[in-house]
């Protein structure tokens, strides 16, 4: 089972940017995921940035999703937080 099939298998969106090769979920050892997401928000261009499943006070919890539009000019720079199956605007720790 490749990543895309696995992702659909666990209920992920069938039009996920992951399946199109335009999104990654990342973590950086030694840097909390809220710090990482904040740095990306403030320094890089992206379509969608999502701080996923992060729990305040647990720096290594969750991960950071970074998605890109097909064309650089179409990147919307949307930052969201996903927690308890709910998306919130911005990065909320
Ligand atoms: Zn992701």
PDB file of the backbone (N, CA, C, O) and the ligand in Angstrom, with CONECT records:
HET     ZN  A 101       1
ATOM      1  N   UNK A   1       0.860  -1.194   0.000  1.00  0.00           N
ATOM      2  CA  UNK A   1       0.000   0.000   0.000  1.00  0.00           C
ATOM      3  C   UNK A   1       0.895   1.243   0.000  1.00  0.00           C
ATOM      4  O   UNK A   1       1.722   1.424   0.894  1.00  0.00           O
ATOM      5  N   UNK A   2       0.721   2.081  -0.998  1.00  0.00           N
ATOM      6  CA  UNK A   2       1.515   3.307  -1.008  1.00  0.00           C
ATOM      7  C   UNK A   2       0.889   4.349  -0.071  1.00  0.00           C
ATOM      8  O   UNK A   2      -0.204   4.146   0.457  1.00  0.00           O
ATOM      9  N   UNK A   3       1.587   5.443   0.121  1.00  0.00           N
ATOM     10  CA  UNK A   3       1.137   6.448   1.078  1.00  0.00           C
ATOM     11  C   UNK A   3      -0.272   6.942   0.747  1.00  0.00           C
ATOM     12  O   UNK A   3      -1.111   7.105   1.633  1.00  0.00           O
ATOM     13  N   UNK A   4      -0.511   7.175  -0.526  1.00  0.00           N
ATOM     14  CA  UNK A   4      -1.797   7.732  -0.938  1.00  0.00           C
ATOM     15  C   UNK A   4      -2.932   6.751  -0.638  1.00  0.00           C
ATOM     16  O   UNK A   4      -3.983   7.148  -0.135  1.00  0.00           O
ATOM     17  N   UNK A   5      -2.719   5.478  -0.946  1.00  0.00           N
ATOM     18  CA  UNK A   5      -3.734   4.467  -0.649  1.00  0.00           C
ATOM     19  C   UNK A   5      -3.946   4.353   0.859  1.00  0.00           C
ATOM     20  O   UNK A   5      -5.073   4.244   1.341  1.00  0.00           O
ATOM     21  N   UNK A   6      -2.834   4.382   1.585  1.00  0.00           N
ATOM     22  CA  UNK A   6      -2.932   4.303   3.046  1.00  0.00           C
ATOM     23  C   UNK A   6      -3.717   5.492   3.594  1.00  0.00           C
ATOM     24  O   UNK A   6      -4.574   5.344   4.466  1.00  0.00           O
ATOM     25  N   UNK A   7      -3.406   6.671   3.062  1.00  0.00           N
ATOM     26  CA  UNK A   7      -4.052   7.895   3.539  1.00  0.00           C
ATOM     27  C   UNK A   7      -5.569   7.828   3.320  1.00  0.00           C
ATOM     28  O   UNK A   7      -6.348   8.209   4.194  1.00  0.00           O
ATOM     29  N   UNK A   8      -5.970   7.349   2.163  1.00  0.00           N
ATOM     30  CA  UNK A   8      -7.400   7.194   1.880  1.00  0.00           C
ATOM     31  C   UNK A   8      -8.005   6.120   2.783  1.00  0.00           C
ATOM     32  O   UNK A   8      -9.137   6.241   3.252  1.00  0.00           O
ATOM     33  N   UNK A   9      -7.216   5.062   3.014  1.00  0.00           N
ATOM     34  CA  UNK A   9      -7.669   3.951   3.843  1.00  0.00           C
ATOM     35  C   UNK A   9      -8.036   4.411   5.244  1.00  0.00           C
ATOM     36  O   UNK A   9      -9.002   3.915   5.824  1.00  0.00           O
ATOM     37  N   UNK A  10      -7.280   5.352   5.794  1.00  0.00           N
ATOM     38  CA  UNK A  10      -7.557   5.830   7.150  1.00  0.00           C
ATOM     39  C   UNK A  10      -8.542   7.007   7.145  1.00  0.00           C
ATOM     40  O   UNK A  10      -8.774   7.630   8.182  1.00  0.00           O
ATOM     41  N   UNK A  11      -9.109   7.304   5.992  1.00  0.00           N
ATOM     42  CA  UNK A  11     -10.168   8.308   5.954  1.00  0.00           C
ATOM     43  C   UNK A  11      -9.718   9.679   5.501  1.00  0.00           C
ATOM     44  O   UNK A  11     -10.472  10.645   5.610  1.00  0.00           O
ATOM     45  N   UNK A  12      -8.492   9.780   4.990  1.00  0.00           N
ATOM     46  CA  UNK A  12      -8.004  11.072   4.484  1.00  0.00           C
ATOM     47  C   UNK A  12      -8.742  11.478   3.218  1.00  0.00           C
ATOM     48  O   UNK A  12      -9.349  10.651   2.539  1.00  0.00           O
ATOM     49  N   UNK A  13      -8.678  12.741   2.923  1.00  0.00           N
ATOM     50  CA  UNK A  13      -9.350  13.267   1.750  1.00  0.00           C
ATOM     51  C   UNK A  13      -8.768  12.660   0.476  1.00  0.00           C
ATOM     52  O   UNK A  13      -7.551  12.530   0.349  1.00  0.00           O
ATOM     53  N   UNK A  14      -9.629  12.292  -0.460  1.00  0.00           N
ATOM     54  CA  UNK A  14      -9.142  11.697  -1.706  1.00  0.00           C
ATOM     55  C   UNK A  14      -8.492  12.744  -2.606  1.00  0.00           C
ATOM     56  O   UNK A  14      -7.771  12.394  -3.540  1.00  0.00           O
ATOM     57  N   UNK A  15      -8.740  14.016  -2.337  1.00  0.00           N
ATOM     58  CA  UNK A  15      -8.044  15.043  -3.133  1.00  0.00           C
ATOM     59  C   UNK A  15      -6.969  15.739  -2.310  1.00  0.00           C
ATOM     60  O   UNK A  15      -6.612  16.889  -2.566  1.00  0.00           O
ATOM     61  N   UNK A  16      -6.459  15.013  -1.311  1.00  0.00           N
ATOM     62  CA  UNK A  16      -5.391  15.552  -0.477  1.00  0.00           C
ATOM     63  C   UNK A  16      -4.208  16.002  -1.319  1.00  0.00           C
ATOM     64  O   UNK A  16      -3.849  15.354  -2.303  1.00  0.00           O
ATOM     65  N   UNK A  17      -3.608  17.114  -0.925  1.00  0.00           N
ATOM     66  CA  UNK A  17      -2.389  17.577  -1.589  1.00  0.00           C
ATOM     67  C   UNK A  17      -1.266  16.555  -1.425  1.00  0.00           C
ATOM     68  O   UNK A  17      -0.349  16.505  -2.244  1.00  0.00           O
ATOM     69  N   UNK A  18      -1.332  15.740  -0.373  1.00  0.00           N
ATOM     70  CA  UNK A  18      -0.325  14.689  -0.200  1.00  0.00           C
ATOM     71  C   UNK A  18      -0.336  13.749  -1.400  1.00  0.00           C
ATOM     72  O   UNK A  18       0.714  13.368  -1.917  1.00  0.00           O
ATOM     73  N   UNK A  19      -1.533  13.385  -1.832  1.00  0.00           N
ATOM     74  CA  UNK A  19      -1.655  12.438  -2.942  1.00  0.00           C
ATOM     75  C   UNK A  19      -1.215  13.047  -4.261  1.00  0.00           C
ATOM     76  O   UNK A  19      -0.957  12.331  -5.228  1.00  0.00           O
ATOM     77  N   UNK A  20      -1.129  14.355  -4.297  1.00  0.00           N
ATOM     78  CA  UNK A  20      -0.697  15.043  -5.513  1.00  0.00           C
ATOM     79  C   UNK A  20       0.784  15.411  -5.437  1.00  0.00           C
ATOM     80  O   UNK A  20       1.331  16.018  -6.359  1.00  0.00           O
ATOM     81  N   UNK A  21       1.424  15.038  -4.330  1.00  0.00           N
ATOM     82  CA  UNK A  21       2.847  15.353  -4.185  1.00  0.00           C
ATOM     83  C   UNK A  21       3.104  16.814  -3.864  1.00  0.00           C
ATOM     84  O   UNK A  21       4.211  17.312  -4.070  1.00  0.00           O
ATOM     85  N   UNK A  22       2.088  17.504  -3.361  1.00  0.00           N
ATOM     86  CA  UNK A  22       2.262  18.926  -3.099  1.00  0.00           C
ATOM     87  C   UNK A  22       2.095  19.281  -1.619  1.00  0.00           C
ATOM     88  O   UNK A  22       1.844  20.438  -1.281  1.00  0.00           O
ATOM     89  N   UNK A  23       2.234  18.285  -0.739  1.00  0.00           N
ATOM     90  CA  UNK A  23       2.157  18.558   0.692  1.00  0.00           C
ATOM     91  C   UNK A  23       3.039  17.585   1.462  1.00  0.00           C
ATOM     92  O   UNK A  23       3.228  16.435   1.067  1.00  0.00           O
ATOM     93  N   UNK A  24       3.569  18.081   2.567  1.00  0.00           N
ATOM     94  CA  UNK A  24       4.373  17.234   3.462  1.00  0.00           C
ATOM     95  C   UNK A  24       3.952  17.509   4.899  1.00  0.00           C
ATOM     96  O   UNK A  24       3.482  18.596   5.234  1.00  0.00           O
ATOM     97  N   UNK A  25       4.135  16.491   5.740  1.00  0.00           N
ATOM     98  CA  UNK A  25       3.962  16.652   7.179  1.00  0.00           C
ATOM     99  C   UNK A  25       5.360  16.582   7.777  1.00  0.00           C
ATOM    100  O   UNK A  25       6.081  15.607   7.564  1.00  0.00           O
ATOM    101  N   UNK A  26       5.742  17.605   8.519  1.00  0.00           N
ATOM    102  CA  UNK A  26       7.124  17.668   9.000  1.00  0.00           C
ATOM    103  C   UNK A  26       7.212  17.963  10.488  1.00  0.00           C
ATOM    104  O   UNK A  26       6.290  18.500  11.102  1.00  0.00           O
ATOM    105  N   UNK A  27       8.360  17.588  11.041  1.00  0.00           N
ATOM    106  CA  UNK A  27       8.769  17.958  12.388  1.00  0.00           C
ATOM    107  C   UNK A  27      10.274  18.187  12.316  1.00  0.00           C
ATOM    108  O   UNK A  27      10.947  17.604  11.466  1.00  0.00           O
ATOM    109  N   UNK A  28      10.807  19.023  13.193  1.00  0.00           N
ATOM    110  CA  UNK A  28      12.243  19.249  13.261  1.00  0.00           C
ATOM    111  C   UNK A  28      12.690  18.968  14.695  1.00  0.00           C
ATOM    112  O   UNK A  28      12.247  19.640  15.626  1.00  0.00           O
ATOM    113  N   UNK A  29      13.570  17.969  14.876  1.00  0.00           N
ATOM    114  CA  UNK A  29      14.028  17.643  16.232  1.00  0.00           C
ATOM    115  C   UNK A  29      14.594  18.879  16.942  1.00  0.00           C
ATOM    116  O   UNK A  29      15.367  19.640  16.362  1.00  0.00           O
ATOM    117  N   UNK A  30      14.202  19.061  18.188  1.00  0.00           N
ATOM    118  CA  UNK A  30      14.730  20.170  18.980  1.00  0.00           C
ATOM    119  C   UNK A  30      13.946  21.459  18.855  1.00  0.00           C
ATOM    120  O   UNK A  30      14.221  22.424  19.569  1.00  0.00           O
ATOM    121  N   UNK A  31      12.971  21.489  17.954  1.00  0.00           N
ATOM    122  CA  UNK A  31      12.145  22.692  17.772  1.00  0.00           C
ATOM    123  C   UNK A  31      10.692  22.279  17.959  1.00  0.00           C
ATOM    124  O   UNK A  31      10.233  21.313  17.350  1.00  0.00           O
ATOM    125  N   UNK A  32       9.973  23.007  18.799  1.00  0.00           N
ATOM    126  CA  UNK A  32       8.575  22.650  19.013  1.00  0.00           C
ATOM    127  C   UNK A  32       7.780  22.886  17.736  1.00  0.00           C
ATOM    128  O   UNK A  32       8.143  23.734  16.921  1.00  0.00           O
ATOM    129  N   UNK A  33       6.711  22.148  17.565  1.00  0.00           N
ATOM    130  CA  UNK A  33       5.934  22.267  16.332  1.00  0.00           C
ATOM    131  C   UNK A  33       5.241  23.627  16.213  1.00  0.00           C
ATOM    132  O   UNK A  33       5.009  24.096  15.099  1.00  0.00           O
ATOM    133  N   UNK A  34       4.913  24.260  17.321  1.00  0.00           N
ATOM    134  CA  UNK A  34       4.337  25.610  17.229  1.00  0.00           C
ATOM    135  C   UNK A  34       5.403  26.602  16.773  1.00  0.00           C
ATOM    136  O   UNK A  34       5.109  27.509  15.994  1.00  0.00           O
ATOM    137  N   UNK A  35       6.638  26.440  17.248  1.00  0.00           N
ATOM    138  CA  UNK A  35       7.730  27.315  16.787  1.00  0.00           C
ATOM    139  C   UNK A  35       7.982  27.118  15.300  1.00  0.00           C
ATOM    140  O   UNK A  35       8.149  28.082  14.552  1.00  0.00           O
ATOM    141  N   UNK A  36       8.006  25.856  14.879  1.00  0.00           N
ATOM    142  CA  UNK A  36       8.248  25.534  13.471  1.00  0.00           C
ATOM    143  C   UNK A  36       7.157  26.141  12.587  1.00  0.00           C
ATOM    144  O   UNK A  36       7.446  26.772  11.571  1.00  0.00           O
ATOM    145  N   UNK A  37       5.915  25.943  12.986  1.00  0.00           N
ATOM    146  CA  UNK A  37       4.799  26.474  12.193  1.00  0.00           C
ATOM    147  C   UNK A  37       4.842  28.007  12.149  1.00  0.00           C
ATOM    148  O   UNK A  37       4.579  28.612  11.109  1.00  0.00           O
ATOM    149  N   UNK A  38       5.170  28.615  13.269  1.00  0.00           N
ATOM    150  CA  UNK A  38       5.232  30.079  13.325  1.00  0.00           C
ATOM    151  C   UNK A  38       6.332  30.598  12.405  1.00  0.00           C
ATOM    152  O   UNK A  38       6.156  31.602  11.715  1.00  0.00           O
ATOM    153  N   UNK A  39       7.477  29.899  12.403  1.00  0.00           N
ATOM    154  CA  UNK A  39       8.586  30.332  11.534  1.00  0.00           C
ATOM    155  C   UNK A  39       8.175  30.227  10.057  1.00  0.00           C
ATOM    156  O   UNK A  39       8.424  31.141   9.270  1.00  0.00           O
ATOM    157  N   UNK A  40       7.556  29.124   9.700  1.00  0.00           N
ATOM    158  CA  UNK A  40       7.120  28.945   8.308  1.00  0.00           C
ATOM    159  C   UNK A  40       6.109  30.037   7.938  1.00  0.00           C
ATOM    160  O   UNK A  40       6.195  30.637   6.866  1.00  0.00           O
ATOM    161  N   UNK A  41       5.153  30.284   8.836  1.00  0.00           N
ATOM    162  CA  UNK A  41       4.140  31.317   8.577  1.00  0.00           C
ATOM    163  C   UNK A  41       4.793  32.673   8.298  1.00  0.00           C
ATOM    164  O   UNK A  41       4.372  33.412   7.408  1.00  0.00           O
ATOM    165  N   UNK A  42       5.833  32.981   9.081  1.00  0.00           N
ATOM    166  CA  UNK A  42       6.432  34.308   9.004  1.00  0.00           C
ATOM    167  C   UNK A  42       7.518  34.447   7.941  1.00  0.00           C
ATOM    168  O   UNK A  42       7.907  35.566   7.606  1.00  0.00           O
ATOM    169  N   UNK A  43       8.017  33.326   7.403  1.00  0.00           N
ATOM    170  CA  UNK A  43       9.172  33.405   6.507  1.00  0.00           C
ATOM    171  C   UNK A  43       9.010  32.758   5.139  1.00  0.00           C
ATOM    172  O   UNK A  43       9.790  33.043   4.229  1.00  0.00           O
ATOM    173  N   UNK A  44       8.025  31.903   4.978  1.00  0.00           N
ATOM    174  CA  UNK A  44       7.916  31.181   3.709  1.00  0.00           C
ATOM    175  C   UNK A  44       6.563  31.427   3.055  1.00  0.00           C
ATOM    176  O   UNK A  44       5.621  31.921   3.674  1.00  0.00           O
ATOM    177  N   UNK A  45       6.508  31.068   1.799  1.00  0.00           N
ATOM    178  CA  UNK A  45       5.284  31.142   1.032  1.00  0.00           C
ATOM    179  C   UNK A  45       4.685  29.736   0.996  1.00  0.00           C
ATOM    180  O   UNK A  45       5.416  28.759   0.835  1.00  0.00           O
ATOM    181  N   UNK A  46       3.377  29.626   1.143  1.00  0.00           N
ATOM    182  CA  UNK A  46       2.743  28.307   1.155  1.00  0.00           C
ATOM    183  C   UNK A  46       1.290  28.495   0.748  1.00  0.00           C
ATOM    184  O   UNK A  46       0.775  29.613   0.720  1.00  0.00           O
ATOM    185  N   UNK A  47       0.647  27.398   0.436  1.00  0.00           N
ATOM    186  CA  UNK A  47      -0.789  27.480   0.176  1.00  0.00           C
ATOM    187  C   UNK A  47      -1.528  27.310   1.498  1.00  0.00           C
ATOM    188  O   UNK A  47      -2.292  28.178   1.920  1.00  0.00           O
ATOM    189  N   UNK A  48      -1.279  26.165   2.142  1.00  0.00           N
ATOM    190  CA  UNK A  48      -1.911  25.898   3.432  1.00  0.00           C
ATOM    191  C   UNK A  48      -0.880  25.385   4.420  1.00  0.00           C
ATOM    192  O   UNK A  48      -0.139  24.444   4.137  1.00  0.00           O
ATOM    193  N   UNK A  49      -0.845  26.010   5.571  1.00  0.00           N
ATOM    194  CA  UNK A  49       0.018  25.596   6.674  1.00  0.00           C
ATOM    195  C   UNK A  49      -0.913  25.186   7.804  1.00  0.00           C
ATOM    196  O   UNK A  49      -1.777  25.961   8.216  1.00  0.00           O
ATOM    197  N   UNK A  50      -0.738  23.964   8.304  1.00  0.00           N
ATOM    198  CA  UNK A  50      -1.645  23.504   9.366  1.00  0.00           C
ATOM    199  C   UNK A  50      -0.832  22.936  10.520  1.00  0.00           C
ATOM    200  O   UNK A  50      -0.057  21.996  10.345  1.00  0.00           O
ATOM    201  N   UNK A  51      -1.016  23.514  11.696  1.00  0.00           N
ATOM    202  CA  UNK A  51      -0.454  22.943  12.919  1.00  0.00           C
ATOM    203  C   UNK A  51      -1.448  21.883  13.369  1.00  0.00           C
ATOM    204  O   UNK A  51      -2.551  22.197  13.814  1.00  0.00           O
ATOM    205  N   UNK A  52      -1.037  20.604  13.247  1.00  0.00           N
ATOM    206  CA  UNK A  52      -1.987  19.519  13.469  1.00  0.00           C
ATOM    207  C   UNK A  52      -1.734  18.774  14.777  1.00  0.00           C
ATOM    208  O   UNK A  52      -0.616  18.348  15.067  1.00  0.00           O
ATOM    209  N   UNK A  53      -2.789  18.631  15.545  1.00  0.00           N
ATOM    210  CA  UNK A  53      -2.790  17.788  16.751  1.00  0.00           C
ATOM    211  C   UNK A  53      -1.729  18.193  17.770  1.00  0.00           C
ATOM    212  O   UNK A  53      -1.209  17.356  18.509  1.00  0.00           O
ATOM    213  N   UNK A  54      -1.416  19.488  17.799  1.00  0.00           N
ATOM    214  CA  UNK A  54      -0.444  19.999  18.761  1.00  0.00           C
ATOM    215  C   UNK A  54      -1.148  20.236  20.093  1.00  0.00           C
ATOM    216  O   UNK A  54      -2.271  20.738  20.133  1.00  0.00           O
ATOM    217  N   UNK A  55      -0.473  19.868  21.186  1.00  0.00           N
ATOM    218  CA  UNK A  55      -1.033  20.114  22.522  1.00  0.00           C
ATOM    219  C   UNK A  55      -0.101  21.049  23.277  1.00  0.00           C
ATOM    220  O   UNK A  55       1.094  20.785  23.411  1.00  0.00           O
ATOM    221  N   UNK A  56      -0.659  22.133  23.762  1.00  0.00           N
ATOM    222  CA  UNK A  56       0.120  23.124  24.494  1.00  0.00           C
ATOM    223  C   UNK A  56       0.861  22.448  25.649  1.00  0.00           C
ATOM    224  O   UNK A  56       0.294  21.630  26.373  1.00  0.00           O
ATOM    225  N   UNK A  57       2.129  22.802  25.804  1.00  0.00           N
ATOM    226  CA  UNK A  57       2.936  22.235  26.875  1.00  0.00           C
ATOM    227  C   UNK A  57       3.615  20.936  26.489  1.00  0.00           C
ATOM    228  O   UNK A  57       4.404  20.393  27.262  1.00  0.00           O
ATOM    229  N   UNK A  58       3.309  20.422  25.276  1.00  0.00           N
ATOM    230  CA  UNK A  58       3.960  19.206  24.773  1.00  0.00           C
ATOM    231  C   UNK A  58       4.594  19.549  23.425  1.00  0.00           C
ATOM    232  O   UNK A  58       4.000  19.312  22.373  1.00  0.00           O
ATOM    233  N   UNK A  59       5.820  20.116  23.468  1.00  0.00           N
ATOM    234  CA  UNK A  59       6.454  20.672  22.263  1.00  0.00           C
ATOM    235  C   UNK A  59       6.539  19.701  21.094  1.00  0.00           C
ATOM    236  O   UNK A  59       6.511  20.123  19.938  1.00  0.00           O
ATOM    237  N   UNK A  60       6.642  18.398  21.382  1.00  0.00           N
ATOM    238  CA  UNK A  60       6.817  17.430  20.295  1.00  0.00           C
ATOM    239  C   UNK A  60       5.493  16.843  19.822  1.00  0.00           C
ATOM    240  O   UNK A  60       5.480  15.995  18.930  1.00  0.00           O
ATOM    241  N   UNK A  61       4.396  17.274  20.398  1.00  0.00           N
ATOM    242  CA  UNK A  61       3.110  16.717  19.986  1.00  0.00           C
ATOM    243  C   UNK A  61       2.727  17.225  18.589  1.00  0.00           C
ATOM    244  O   UNK A  61       3.104  18.323  18.179  1.00  0.00           O
ATOM    245  N   UNK A  62       1.981  16.403  17.888  1.00  0.00           N
ATOM    246  CA  UNK A  62       1.470  16.784  16.576  1.00  0.00           C
ATOM    247  C   UNK A  62       2.549  16.877  15.514  1.00  0.00           C
ATOM    248  O   UNK A  62       3.622  16.287  15.640  1.00  0.00           O
ATOM    249  N   UNK A  63       2.246  17.629  14.466  1.00  0.00           N
ATOM    250  CA  UNK A  63       3.154  17.818  13.334  1.00  0.00           C
ATOM    251  C   UNK A  63       2.714  19.056  12.581  1.00  0.00           C
ATOM    252  O   UNK A  63       1.689  19.659  12.899  1.00  0.00           O
ATOM    253  N   UNK A  64       3.498  19.432  11.581  1.00  0.00           N
ATOM    254  CA  UNK A  64       3.197  20.625  10.779  1.00  0.00           C
ATOM    255  C   UNK A  64       2.971  20.187   9.335  1.00  0.00           C
ATOM    256  O   UNK A  64       3.839  19.565   8.722  1.00  0.00           O
ATOM    257  N   UNK A  65       1.813  20.514   8.806  1.00  0.00           N
ATOM    258  CA  UNK A  65       1.474  20.217   7.407  1.00  0.00           C
ATOM    259  C   UNK A  65       1.761  21.472   6.583  1.00  0.00           C
ATOM    260  O   UNK A  65       1.327  22.573   6.923  1.00  0.00           O
ATOM    261  N   UNK A  66       2.501  21.276   5.494  1.00  0.00           N
ATOM    262  CA  UNK A  66       2.775  22.388   4.582  1.00  0.00           C
ATOM    263  C   UNK A  66       2.355  21.963   3.184  1.00  0.00           C
ATOM    264  O   UNK A  66       2.867  20.982   2.644  1.00  0.00           O
ATOM    265  N   UNK A  67       1.429  22.701   2.606  1.00  0.00           N
ATOM    266  CA  UNK A  67       0.957  22.400   1.260  1.00  0.00           C
ATOM    267  C   UNK A  67       1.245  23.556   0.322  1.00  0.00           C
ATOM    268  O   UNK A  67       1.198  24.723   0.712  1.00  0.00           O
ATOM    269  N   UNK A  68       1.547  23.209  -0.930  1.00  0.00           N
ATOM    270  CA  UNK A  68       1.836  24.215  -1.943  1.00  0.00           C
ATOM    271  C   UNK A  68       0.807  24.148  -3.063  1.00  0.00           C
ATOM    272  O   UNK A  68       0.304  23.076  -3.397  1.00  0.00           O
ATOM    273  N   UNK A  69       0.503  25.295  -3.632  1.00  0.00           N
ATOM    274  CA  UNK A  69      -0.365  25.336  -4.803  1.00  0.00           C
ATOM    275  C   UNK A  69       0.425  24.836  -6.013  1.00  0.00           C
ATOM    276  O   UNK A  69       1.651  24.731  -5.965  1.00  0.00           O
ATOM    277  N   UNK A  70      -0.283  24.531  -7.085  1.00  0.00           N
ATOM    278  CA  UNK A  70       0.388  24.018  -8.277  1.00  0.00           C
ATOM    279  C   UNK A  70       1.358  25.057  -8.840  1.00  0.00           C
ATOM    280  O   UNK A  70       2.424  24.724  -9.360  1.00  0.00           O
ATOM    281  N   UNK A  71       0.958  26.320  -8.723  1.00  0.00           N
ATOM    282  CA  UNK A  71       1.815  27.400  -9.183  1.00  0.00           C
ATOM    283  C   UNK A  71       2.106  28.328  -8.008  1.00  0.00           C
ATOM    284  O   UNK A  71       1.233  28.588  -7.180  1.00  0.00           O
ATOM    285  N   UNK A  72       3.323  28.816  -7.944  1.00  0.00           N
ATOM    286  CA  UNK A  72       3.743  29.671  -6.831  1.00  0.00           C
ATOM    287  C   UNK A  72       2.779  30.847  -6.623  1.00  0.00           C
ATOM    288  O   UNK A  72       2.471  31.208  -5.487  1.00  0.00           O
ATOM    289  N   UNK A  73       2.313  31.428  -7.707  1.00  0.00           N
ATOM    290  CA  UNK A  73       1.453  32.608  -7.588  1.00  0.00           C
ATOM    291  C   UNK A  73       0.082  32.273  -6.993  1.00  0.00           C
ATOM    292  O   UNK A  73      -0.640  33.170  -6.558  1.00  0.00           O
ATOM    293  N   UNK A  74      -0.272  31.001  -6.972  1.00  0.00           N
ATOM    294  CA  UNK A  74      -1.572  30.598  -6.432  1.00  0.00           C
ATOM    295  C   UNK A  74      -1.534  30.254  -4.946  1.00  0.00           C
ATOM    296  O   UNK A  74      -2.566  29.940  -4.353  1.00  0.00           O
ATOM    297  N   UNK A  75      -0.341  30.313  -4.339  1.00  0.00           N
ATOM    298  CA  UNK A  75      -0.262  30.049  -2.903  1.00  0.00           C
ATOM    299  C   UNK A  75      -1.083  31.087  -2.139  1.00  0.00           C
ATOM    300  O   UNK A  75      -0.952  32.291  -2.356  1.00  0.00           O
ATOM    301  N   UNK A  76      -1.938  30.585  -1.233  1.00  0.00           N
ATOM    302  CA  UNK A  76      -2.867  31.494  -0.535  1.00  0.00           C
ATOM    303  C   UNK A  76      -2.392  31.897   0.857  1.00  0.00           C
ATOM    304  O   UNK A  76      -2.997  32.771   1.476  1.00  0.00           O
ATOM    305  N   UNK A  77      -1.347  31.295   1.353  1.00  0.00           N
ATOM    306  CA  UNK A  77      -0.833  31.609   2.701  1.00  0.00           C
ATOM    307  C   UNK A  77      -1.918  31.520   3.773  1.00  0.00           C
ATOM    308  O   UNK A  77      -2.134  32.452   4.549  1.00  0.00           O
ATOM    309  N   UNK A  78      -2.584  30.382   3.790  1.00  0.00           N
ATOM    310  CA  UNK A  78      -3.622  30.135   4.797  1.00  0.00           C
ATOM    311  C   UNK A  78      -3.010  29.334   5.944  1.00  0.00           C
ATOM    312  O   UNK A  78      -2.502  28.231   5.739  1.00  0.00           O
ATOM    313  N   UNK A  79      -3.062  29.895   7.149  1.00  0.00           N
ATOM    314  CA  UNK A  79      -2.529  29.199   8.328  1.00  0.00           C
ATOM    315  C   UNK A  79      -3.698  28.756   9.204  1.00  0.00           C
ATOM    316  O   UNK A  79      -4.580  29.548   9.538  1.00  0.00           O
ATOM    317  N   UNK A  80      -3.687  27.471   9.569  1.00  0.00           N
ATOM    318  CA  UNK A  80      -4.771  26.894  10.360  1.00  0.00           C
ATOM    319  C   UNK A  80      -4.204  26.042  11.486  1.00  0.00           C
ATOM    320  O   UNK A  80      -3.043  25.634  11.463  1.00  0.00           O
ATOM    321  N   UNK A  81      -5.041  25.792  12.453  1.00  0.00           N
ATOM    322  CA  UNK A  81      -4.720  24.826  13.501  1.00  0.00           C
ATOM    323  C   UNK A  81      -5.801  23.751  13.473  1.00  0.00           C
ATOM    324  O   UNK A  81      -6.992  24.056  13.411  1.00  0.00           O
ATOM    325  N   UNK A  82      -5.372  22.490  13.520  1.00  0.00           N
ATOM    326  CA  UNK A  82      -6.320  21.382  13.551  1.00  0.00           C
ATOM    327  C   UNK A  82      -6.168  20.663  14.888  1.00  0.00           C
ATOM    328  O   UNK A  82      -5.105  20.131  15.209  1.00  0.00           O
ATOM    329  N   UNK A  83      -7.249  20.659  15.653  1.00  0.00           N
ATOM    330  CA  UNK A  83      -7.208  20.024  16.965  1.00  0.00           C
ATOM    331  C   UNK A  83      -8.595  19.498  17.293  1.00  0.00           C
ATOM    332  O   UNK A  83      -9.592  20.179  17.049  1.00  0.00           O
ATOM    333  N   UNK A  84      -8.668  18.304  17.837  1.00  0.00           N
ATOM    334  CA  UNK A  84      -9.952  17.689  18.190  1.00  0.00           C
ATOM    335  C   UNK A  84     -10.933  17.702  17.019  1.00  0.00           C
ATOM    336  O   UNK A  84     -12.122  17.979  17.182  1.00  0.00           O
ATOM    337  N   UNK A  85     -10.403  17.395  15.838  1.00  0.00           N
ATOM    338  CA  UNK A  85     -11.201  17.291  14.603  1.00  0.00           C
ATOM    339  C   UNK A  85     -11.826  18.611  14.166  1.00  0.00           C
ATOM    340  O   UNK A  85     -12.798  18.620  13.410  1.00  0.00           O
ATOM    341  N   UNK A  86     -11.268  19.731  14.643  1.00  0.00           N
ATOM    342  CA  UNK A  86     -11.788  21.048  14.271  1.00  0.00           C
ATOM    343  C   UNK A  86     -10.635  21.909  13.741  1.00  0.00           C
ATOM    344  O   UNK A  86      -9.547  21.925  14.317  1.00  0.00           O
ATOM    345  N   UNK A  87     -10.890  22.629  12.630  1.00  0.00           N
ATOM    346  CA  UNK A  87      -9.919  23.573  12.091  1.00  0.00           C
ATOM    347  C   UNK A  87     -10.224  24.962  12.631  1.00  0.00           C
ATOM    348  O   UNK A  87     -11.377  25.394  12.643  1.00  0.00           O
ATOM    349  N   UNK A  88      -9.187  25.656  13.075  1.00  0.00           N
ATOM    350  CA  UNK A  88      -9.331  27.040  13.532  1.00  0.00           C
ATOM    351  C   UNK A  88      -8.417  27.921  12.694  1.00  0.00           C
ATOM    352  O   UNK A  88      -7.358  27.479  12.248  1.00  0.00           O
ATOM    353  N   UNK A  89      -8.827  29.169  12.480  1.00  0.00           N
ATOM    354  CA  UNK A  89      -7.994  30.109  11.741  1.00  0.00           C
ATOM    355  C   UNK A  89      -6.749  30.438  12.548  1.00  0.00           C
ATOM    356  O   UNK A  89      -6.814  30.578  13.770  1.00  0.00           O
ATOM    357  N   UNK A  90      -5.622  30.561  11.870  1.00  0.00           N
ATOM    358  CA  UNK A  90      -4.376  30.961  12.509  1.00  0.00           C
ATOM    359  C   UNK A  90      -3.728  29.816  13.269  1.00  0.00           C
ATOM    360  O   UNK A  90      -4.238  28.696  13.301  1.00  0.00           O
ATOM    361  N   UNK A  91      -2.598  30.124  13.877  1.00  0.00           N
ATOM    362  CA  UNK A  91      -1.878  29.134  14.677  1.00  0.00           C
ATOM    363  C   UNK A  91      -2.263  29.345  16.125  1.00  0.00           C
ATOM    364  O   UNK A  91      -1.930  30.367  16.726  1.00  0.00           O
ATOM    365  N   UNK A  92      -2.962  28.377  16.679  1.00  0.00           N
ATOM    366  CA  UNK A  92      -3.476  28.477  18.037  1.00  0.00           C
ATOM    367  C   UNK A  92      -2.790  27.420  18.892  1.00  0.00           C
ATOM    368  O   UNK A  92      -2.954  26.222  18.658  1.00  0.00           O
ATOM    369  N   UNK A  93      -2.029  27.859  19.873  1.00  0.00           N
ATOM    370  CA  UNK A  93      -1.347  26.885  20.742  1.00  0.00           C
ATOM    371  C   UNK A  93      -2.137  26.703  22.022  1.00  0.00           C
ATOM    372  O   UNK A  93      -1.736  25.927  22.889  1.00  0.00           O
TER     373      UNK A  93
HETATM  374 ZN    ZN A 101      -0.480  16.656   5.995  1.00  0.00          ZN
END
